[in-house]
Amino acid sequence: MKKKNPWALLPIGVFLLIYLGLGLLFEYGLKIPMGFYNIPIVIAFLVAILVACLQNKDLSFDQKLTIMGQGVGDKNIITMLLIFLVAGAFVGVVGRSSAQSVAYFMLSLIPPQFAVAVLFLVACFVSTAMGTSVGTITLITPIAVEVAQASNFSVALCVGSIVGGAMFGDNLSFISDTTIAACNGQGCAMKDKFRGNFWIALPAAVATLVLILILTLGHDTTPIVESYNLLQILPYVLVLVGGIAGINVFVVLLIGIASGAIIMLATGQTAATDLLASMGSGAAGMFETSMVAILVAAMCSLIRVYGGFDALLSFIQSLFKGKKGGQLGMGLLVGTMDIATANNTVAIVMANPIAKEMSQEYDITPQRTACLLDTFSCIFQGIIPYGAQMLVAISATAEMGVSLSAFQIMGYLFYPYLLLVSSLVAIFLVKEKK
């Protein structure tokens, strides 16, 4: 008989109260710009772990440390941490100029009247290659504002297309935090998750592209001429092709780092010492994400032993019946956590252990579970007005002298909305292949 203890979930509630409560207070109560992201998420998790350690008097503190150590030492957690660091080093090596070369190269291939559609495609490609939606939005939003100002296209439409395309890559990329977290948390190969995820994301992306073309049909604009370096595109292409081909993710990233380093040095873009510094700063940029993964693994180990996950699983089973209902329950579980944390990677890391037990209970494959966690977290993350993606987009447009609100952009977030529709179709109308 499984032990069910709803009170064991208290640490999660404490974390949400601190992180979400203070975030909303700073952002909307005190009107602090980017206030939601001034809350140190690591400290919030440390407090939650302290609460977990104060629970269950039957176990000594040393026993609780042992339980947490076993959770952190899990093979999937260690693999996730190593991939985070190598992916960060890759982004540090290739730098911002490489991503801009990708964007301007793709814009140069298509007639200017299709510029908004190209912006969406550029955002899809760059985010898939870079593995970061926030980085993609930061790089391409200024280009989107230029496109809008050079024509009669709506700035909100251009920026909304960028945000949508950025979430496409965030969901699919082999080096995205969300993909790494979902795949390693469920113990499935990235290529298997990608194959299932691709056929959910592709219809939504195609429908988004068609919708953008319909809305912009008949418009004209002046060409945007910017210089780019074709060689700088190569590392992204190698990472993308290697990942799709099913090559080990570490090998793919090392190839990307090596090719990027050679190109940057050969073209004189950077000195060897600066390249090493960039690689180090890129890996260091993954510190908070890595620490969150460690702290969540420790906290969830205690919650599982206390019976919290059994209680939560029992509650979900009472609401969602059957395999399809279980899949929807997974999606809503990670979506709710994303709304609370405004961070899709954190939401996946928190949902992983619960989803793993649900997958066994509902007979859902690990790759399907990873796909659902990644997809639904990206859907919600791409829509919420206080998410990092939306805030960065607004900030980038403001720097270009354009005032835009989150709710103006939300009207043009076609891709996240259509991805939700595609996900529901996949759950209820498409039979999963083993």
N, C-alpha and C positions, 0 to 999 in steps of 0.2 A: 504493500500500500504506500503510495507516494505521500510525502509530507506536504501539506498545503498550509502556508502561513502568509496571508496577505500583508501582515505588518512588516514582513521582510522586505517589501517594496518601498518602505519609508525612505531609504537613502536616495532613491530615484526622485521621489517627491521633493525631498529637501534640495537636491540639485536643481530641479526645475523651478522651485520657488526662488532660490537665490539667483539663478542665471536669467530666467525669464522675467521674474518679478522686478529685479533691479534694472534689467535691460529696458523694460517698458517704462519704468520710472524715469530713467535717465533720458531715454529717447523722446518720450512724449510728455512726461510730467515736467521735467526740468529743461526740456528743449535743448539738450546737448547734442550737437552734430555727431553722427556716428556713435551716439551714446550706447547703443545696444552692444557695440563691439569694444566698449571700454571695460566690460566686465571680464576679469581674468578667469577664463573657463577652467584652468588648472586648479585655481584656488577653490572654485565652486565644487569641483570633484573631490578635492582633499577634504572639504567639510563633509561631503556626502559619505566618504569612506570612514571618517571619524564616527559619524552616526552609525554606520554599519558595524564598526568595531565595538560600539557601546551596547549593541543588541546581543541577544543570545548569551545569557550568563552561564550556560552549560559548557561553553568552550572558553579556554584560557586565551589570553592575548597571544601567546606564542603559537597556539594552535591556529588562531585566526591568521597570523602571519604566514604560517605554513600553507594554509588554504589559498591565500592571496598569491604566494610565490608559485604555487602550482598553476594557478590561472594565468599569471604573467608568463610563465615558462612554457606555455603551450606552443607547439610547433607552428601553428598558424599565426600566432601573435608575433613570434620571432621573425617569421618570413615577411609578415606585413611591415614590421619595423625596418628590415633591411631594404625592402623594395621602396619604402618611403624615402630613405636616405639616398639610394641610387637614383631614383626619379628626380629628387631635388638637385642632385649633382648635374644631371643631364640638362635640366632647365637652366641651371647656372652657367653651364658651358655655352649653350646656343644663344642665350640672351634675348633681349627685346628686338634687336635689329633683324634677327632671323625671322621672327614671327611677322614683323612688318614687311619683310621681303615677300613672304608668302601671300600676305594680304594684297599688296600692290601688284604682284605678278598676276594673281587671279583677276583683279579688277581690270588689268590691261588686256585681257583676252576677250572680254565680252563688250558688245556695243553699250555705250553709256546709258541708253534708255532702260537697260535691264540692270542698272546699278544696284537697286535695292535687293533684287534677287541674288545678285553676285555677293552683296554684303552678307546675306544669310549663308550662302555656300562657303564663303571665306571663313565666317565664324565657325561653321561646322568643321571645316578642315583644320583650322588652326587649333581649335579646342581639342579635337581628337588627337592631333599631333603633340600638343603641349600638355594635355591632361589637366588643364585648369580653366574653368569658366571665368573666374574673376580676372585672371591674367589676360584672357582673350578679350573680355569686355574692356579692360583697361587699355589695351593696345589698339583695338579697332573702333571704339566709340568715337575718338576724334576724327577718324576717317569717315564714319557715318555722318557726323555733323557737317563735314566738308561736302559730302555728297548731297545732303539736304539743302545746304546753303547755295550750292551751285545749280540748284534746280528748284522746282516747286514741289518736291517731295516733302512729306511731313517729317519733321525731326523725330517725333514719337514713333512713327512707322519705321524709320531707319534704325533707331536705337532698339526698338522692340524686336526687330529682326535679328540684330546682333545678340541680344540676350537669349533669344530662342535658339539660335545657332550655337551659342556657347554652351547651353545646356545639353544639346545633342552630343557634343564631344565629351562633356563632363560625364554623361551616362555611358558612353561607349569606349572611351579611350583606355588603352592598356596601362597607361601610367597615371590615370586619374586616381585620386585618393579614394573615391567612392568605389571604383572597380576593384582596387586592391583590397579595401576593407571588406567588401561584400564577398569576393571570391575566397579570400583567406579565412574569413569568418565562417564560411560554409564548407570549406575544404574542397573546392572545385577548381578545375583548370580555367584560366582566363579565356582561352580560345572557345571552350564549350559555352561559357556564359555569353561571350560575344556573339556566337552564332545564333543563340536563342534571342538575345537582346536586339540584334540587328533587325530581325524580321518584325519586331514591335516598333522600333524607332524609325525604320525606313518608310513605312506607309505614312507616318505622321510627318516626316520631313518632306516627302513628296507632296502631300496635301498642303503643307505650309507653303512650299515653293509655288504651287499652282495658285494658291490664294493670293500670294504676294504679286504674282504676274498679272492676275486679274485686276487687282487694285491699282497697279502701276501701268497698265496697258494704255498706250497712247501718249504717255509723258515723254518728254525729251530733256536732255541735260547735257552739259558740256563735259568732255572727257577730263578725267582726273589723271594728270601726268606726274608720276613720282618715280624716282629711281629705285631699283631693287637689285639684289645680287642673287642670281639663280643658284650659285653654289651653296648659299646659306639655307636653301630649301631642302637640300639633300639629307641632312640628319633626320628631319621630320619624316621624310618619305621612307627612309630606311626603317625607322621605328614603327611606322604605320604598317608597312608591308611585312616586316618581321613578325609583328604581333599577330596580324591576320593569318600568316602562314603557320602559326602555332609554335614558333621558336620560343624557347625558355625566356621568360621575361627579363631575367638578369642578363642573359646573352644579348637580347635586343637592346637593352638600355646601355650596356657596355659598348656595343657597336655604335649607338647614337652618340655616346660621349666621345669615343675615339674619333669618329668621323667629324663631329663638331669641333673638337680640339684641333685636328689637322687643318680643317678649313679656316678656322679663326686665326691660326698661326701663319698658315701659308699666304693668306690674303692680307696679313698685317692688321687685322681687326683688333688684335690684342697682343700683349706681351705674355711670355710664359708665366711670369710671376702673377700677373693680373688674372690669367686664366685659372691658375690654381686657387687664387683668392675667390674668384667667382664660383668655382666648383664648391669650395668650402662654404661660402655664403648660401649657395643653393641648398646644400644638404642641411645647413643650420636652419634654413627657413622651414624645414619640416619638424623642428623641435617640438612645437606645441602640439601638432597633430600626433606625433609619436608619443608624447607624454599622455595625451588624452587616451590613446589606445591602451597604454600600460595601466593607467588609473581605472579605466572602465573594466579592463580584464580583471583587475584585483577586486573591484567592487562587485562585479557580477559573480565572481567565484563565491563570495560570501552569501550573496542573495540566493544563489542556487542551493547552497548547502542548507541555508535557513528554510528553504521551501517556498521562496517568493515566486520563482518562475513556474513552479507547479500550480500555485494559486492563480497566477495570471493566465497560464495555459488553460486551466479549467474554466476561467471566465470567458476566454475567447471561444472555447468549444461550445459554451452555452449560447453564444450569439451567432456563430458561423458554423453551419453544418455542411459536411461533405468536402470533397477536395477543392471544388471551385470556391466555396465559401471560405475555406482555409487560406487560399491564395489571396482573396480579397481582404481577409483579416490581416495577413502579413503586410499588404500594401497600406492599409489604414493605420496599422501599428507604427510603421516607420514614418508615415506621413505625419501622424500626430506628434511623434518625437521631433520631427523636423520643424514643425510649427512652433514647438516649445523651445527648441535650441537654436533655430535659425542657422543650422549648420548640417548639411546633408551627410557629411562624413561622420560626424559625431552621432547623428541619428542612426546611421547604419551600425556603427560600432556598438551602440547601446541596444539596438534591436537584434543583433546577430545571435546571441545565445538563446533568446526566446524563440526567434525564427527557426533556429536549428532544431529545437525540440518540436516546434510545430510541424516542420517538414517531415519528421519521423512519425508524428502522430497522424498527419493527413496524407502520408505517402507521396510527398512532393520531392522531386529530385533536387540535389544541392545546386545544380546550375540554374534551375528554374527559380529556386529560392533567392539566389544571389541576384538574378535578373530582376525579380520583383522588388527586392530591397533597393537596388540601385535606381531602378526606373521611377518608383513612386517617390523616393527621396528627392530625385531631381525634378519631378513634376512640382512638388510643393515648394522646393527651394527656388525654382524659377519664377514662382508666382508671388510669394509673400512679399509685401511692400517693405519689410524691414530686413530682408535678406541682404547678404553682402553683395550679391550680384546687382540687385536693384540700386542699392546705395552707391556702389561704385559707378554705375551707369549715370546716375543723377549727378554725382560729383564730377565725372568726366565731361558731361555736357555743360555743367556750370563753368568749368575751367575754359571751355570754348566760347563762353559768353552767352550761353543759351539756358534759360530757366525752364526746367521740366519737372513735373511731379511724378511720383511713382504711379499714381492712378491714371495719368495720361499714357504712360508706357504700358500699363496692364491691359489696356484696350487693344494692344497690338502684339500681345504675347501668344501668337497663334500656335507656335510649336508645343509649349507645355500643355495647352488645352487639348490639342489634337493627340498628344502623346497619352493623355489620360484616356481619351476615347479608344485609342489603339490598344492600350493595356487592358481595358475592360473587355474589348472584343477578344483579345488573346486569352483572357481568363475564362470567359463564358462561352465562346463560340469555337475556339480552336483547341483541338485535343493535343495535349503535350506528348512529345515523342521521348521515349526513354533513351 
